[in-house]
Amino acid sequence: MIVLIKLILAHLIGDFILQPHSWVEKKENRKLLSVQLYVHALIHGALVLLLFWSLDYWLLAILITIIHMGVDTLKLYFQKDGNKTRWFLIDQLLHIVSIFVLWYLFFNPALGVVSIWENPYFWIYLTAVLFLTLVCGILIQVLLSNWAKSIETEREKSLPNAGKYIGILERLLVFIFVVTGHWEAIGFLVAAKSVFRFGNLKDSRDRKLTEYILIGTLLSFGIAVIVGILVVALTNSFINI
C-alpha cells in the first residue's frame, strides 16, 4: 500500500506543486508544440524514480511519463472554455485510474488483471455505483416528470446541472454510509440538506416546489439506502459461501 501512496504523492507533486500556471497556459495554447507538456510528463517519471530511490523502477517511470502525457494531450484537444471543469475532473480521474492499474500490474503479479473480472465484489460495487450515479437520476426524473410540469422553473435560477450533481453526491454518500455501517451519518446529511435547501423554500413559500424537492430527496435517499442494503446482503452472502 505504501507503494500506491508514493505513486499518488508523485502525481500530486507533479501536477499541483511543480506545474506553474504559466505552463498550463502555454500547454493550452500550443498543445503538442508546447515544450512544457513534455517537461511536465518527464517530471512525473522523474518523481517516481526519486520517491522510490531506485533505477529498478525505470519501466514504471517510463509508463507513467507516457500515460500522463497521453492523458494531458487528450484533455488539451477536447477541453473548451465551457467545459474546463469537467475535463479537469476527467483528467484527474484518468491519471488516478492509470496509477491504480500500473500499481496493480507491477506490484501484485500473483493476482493478475483477470482476477478483477472474476471478483464478485468488483461487479457488485460497480453495478451499484453506476446505478446510483447515472441511472438513478434519470429514474427519479421520469417518476417526477408529471409534477415537474406544474412547477415554474424560471422562478428560481440555479447553477446548470447543480441539482443533478447534488443528487449524485448525496446518493453516493448515503450508499457509503450504509455499506460501512454508519447509519447515523445519514441523519446528519438529511439535516444539513434541510438547513440549506428547505430554508430557502420556506422563505419563497412555494408549496409545490417544496413538495416536489422533498419527494425527490426522499426518493434519492431511499433508493440509495435500498441499494446499500442489497450490496451488503450480496457481499455477505459471498463471505458465507
C-alpha positions in Angstrom: 0.0 0.0 0.0 2.9 2.4 0.7 3.9 1.9 -3.0 0.5 3.1 -4.1 0.7 6.1 -1.8 4.1 7.1 -3.2 2.7 6.9 -6.7 -0.2 9.2 -5.8 2.1 11.5 -4.0 4.3 11.8 -7.1 1.2 12.7 -9.1 0.1 15.3 -6.7 3.6 16.9 -6.5 4.0 16.9 -10.3 0.5 18.1 -11.2 -0.2 20.7 -8.5 3.2 21.8 -7.0 5.8 21.6 -9.8 3.5 22.8 -12.6 3.2 26.6 -12.7 0.1 28.3 -14.0 2.2 29.7 -16.9 2.9 26.1 -18.0 -0.8 25.3 -18.1 -1.5 28.3 -20.3 1.3 27.5 -22.7 0.1 23.9 -22.9 -3.4 25.0 -23.7 -2.2 27.5 -26.3 0.4 25.4 -28.1 -0.7 21.8 -27.2 1.7 19.2 -28.7 4.0 22.0 -29.8 4.5 23.1 -26.2 7.8 22.2 -24.6 6.1 22.4 -21.2 3.9 19.4 -22.0 6.9 17.1 -22.4 8.9 18.6 -19.5 5.8 18.2 -17.3 5.4 14.5 -18.2 9.1 13.8 -17.7 8.9 15.4 -14.2 6.2 12.8 -13.3 8.5 10.0 -14.4 11.5 11.5 -12.5 9.4 11.9 -9.3 8.6 8.1 -9.4 12.3 7.3 -9.5 13.1 9.9 -6.8 10.4 8.7 -4.4 11.4 5.0 -4.9 15.1 6.0 -4.9 15.9 3.2 -7.3 16.5 2.8 -11.0 14.9 -0.6 -10.9 11.6 1.1 -11.5 12.7 2.6 -14.8 9.9 0.9 -16.8 7.3 2.1 -14.4 8.6 5.6 -14.6 8.6 5.5 -18.4 5.0 4.2 -18.5 3.9 6.9 -16.0 5.5 9.5 -18.3 3.9 8.2 -21.5 0.5 7.7 -20.0 0.5 11.1 -18.3 1.4 12.9 -21.4 -1.3 11.0 -23.3 -4.0 11.9 -20.9 -2.9 15.5 -20.8 -2.9 15.6 -24.6 -6.4 14.2 -24.7 -7.5 16.9 -22.3 -5.8 19.7 -24.3 -7.6 18.8 -27.5 -11.0 18.1 -26.1 -11.5 20.8 -23.5 -13.2 24.1 -24.4 -13.8 27.2 -22.4 -17.3 26.0 -21.4 -16.2 22.5 -20.1 -12.8 23.1 -18.4 -14.1 22.0 -15.1 -15.5 18.7 -16.5 -12.2 18.0 -18.3 -10.2 18.8 -15.2 -12.1 16.1 -13.3 -11.9 13.6 -16.2 -8.1 14.3 -16.5 -7.5 13.7 -12.8 -9.7 10.6 -12.8 -7.8 9.1 -15.7 -4.5 9.8 -14.0 -5.6 8.2 -10.8 -7.0 5.2 -12.6 -3.8 4.7 -14.6 -1.8 4.8 -11.4 -4.0 2.2 -9.8 -3.7 -0.1 -12.8 0.1 0.3 -13.0 0.4 -0.4 -9.3 -1.8 -3.4 -9.6 0.2 -4.8 -12.5 3.7 -4.1 -11.2 3.2 -4.9 -7.5 0.6 -7.6 -7.5 1.8 -10.0 -10.2 0.3 -13.0 -8.4 -3.2 -11.5 -8.6 -3.3 -10.5 -12.2 -5.8 -8.3 -14.0 -8.0 -11.3 -14.8 -8.8 -11.7 -11.1 -10.6 -8.3 -11.1 -13.1 -9.6 -13.6 -13.6 -12.7 -11.6 -14.1 -10.9 -8.3 -17.8 -10.7 -7.5 -17.3 -7.7 -5.2 -16.0 -5.7 -8.1 -19.1 -6.3 -10.2 -21.5 -5.7 -7.2 -20.0 -2.4 -6.4 -19.5 -1.3 -10.0 -23.2 -2.0 -10.7 -24.3 -0.2 -7.6 -22.2 2.9 -8.2 -23.2 3.0 -11.9 -26.9 2.8 -10.9 -26.7 5.5 -8.3 -24.7 7.9 -10.4 -26.1 7.6 -14.0 -29.3 5.6 -13.9 -31.0 6.7 -10.7 -31.1 10.4 -11.7 -33.0 9.5 -14.9 -35.3 7.2 -13.0 -36.2 9.9 -10.5 -36.7 12.5 -13.2 -39.1 10.1 -15.0 -41.0 9.4 -11.9 -41.5 13.1 -11.1 -42.0 14.3 -14.7 -45.7 14.9 -14.3 -45.2 17.1 -11.2 -42.2 18.9 -12.8 -44.5 20.3 -15.5 -46.6 22.2 -12.9 -43.6 24.0 -11.4 -42.3 27.3 -12.7 -38.6 26.5 -13.1 -37.8 30.1 -14.1 -38.8 31.5 -10.7 -35.6 30.5 -9.1 -32.5 30.4 -11.1 -29.8 27.8 -10.2 -26.5 26.6 -11.5 -26.6 24.4 -14.6 -26.9 20.7 -13.6 -26.4 21.6 -9.9 -29.3 19.5 -8.8 -28.1 16.6 -10.8 -24.7 16.6 -9.2 -26.1 17.2 -5.7 -28.3 14.1 -6.2 -25.4 12.0 -7.3 -23.2 13.1 -4.4 -25.9 12.6 -1.8 -26.7 9.1 -3.1 -23.1 8.1 -3.1 -22.6 9.4 0.4 -25.7 7.6 1.7 -24.5 4.4 -0.1 -21.1 4.7 1.6 -22.7 5.3 5.0 -24.9 2.2 4.6 -22.2 -0.2 3.4 -19.8 1.0 6.2 -22.5 0.8 8.9 -22.6 4.5 9.7 -26.3 5.0 9.7 -26.2 7.9 12.0 -24.3 9.9 9.4 -27.3 9.7 7.1 -29.3 11.7 9.7 -26.6 14.4 9.7 -26.7 14.5 5.8 -30.5 14.9 5.8 -30.3 17.7 8.5 -27.6 19.5 6.5 -29.6 19.4 3.3 -32.7 20.5 5.2 -30.9 23.6 6.6 -29.5 24.7 3.2 -32.3 23.7 0.9 -35.6 23.8 2.7 -34.8 27.0 4.5 -34.8 28.8 1.1 -38.0 27.1 0.1 -39.7 28.2 3.3 -38.9 31.8 2.5 -40.3 31.5 -1.0 -43.5 29.9 0.3 -43.8 27.9 -2.8 -45.6 24.8 -1.6 -45.5 22.9 -4.9 -41.7 23.4 -5.3 -41.2 22.4 -1.6 -43.2 19.2 -2.0 -41.5 18.4 -5.3 -38.0 18.7 -3.9 -39.0 16.9 -0.7 -40.3 13.9 -2.7 -37.2 13.9 -4.9 -34.9 14.0 -1.9 -36.7 11.2 -0.1 -36.7 9.1 -3.3 -33.0 9.7 -3.8 -32.1 8.8 -0.2 -34.5 5.9 -0.1 -33.1 4.3 -3.3 -29.5 4.8 -2.1 -30.4 3.1 1.3 -32.0 0.2 -0.5 -29.1 -0.3 -2.9 -26.7 -0.1 0.1 -28.7 -2.8 2.0 -28.7 -5.0 -1.1 -25.0 -4.7 -1.6 -24.3 -5.5 2.0 -26.6 -8.6 1.7 -24.9 -9.7 -1.5 -21.4 -9.3 -0.3 -22.2 -11.1 3.0 -23.7 -14.0 1.0 -20.4 -14.5 -0.8 -18.5 -14.4 2.5 -20.7 -17.1 4.0 -20.3 -19.4 0.9 
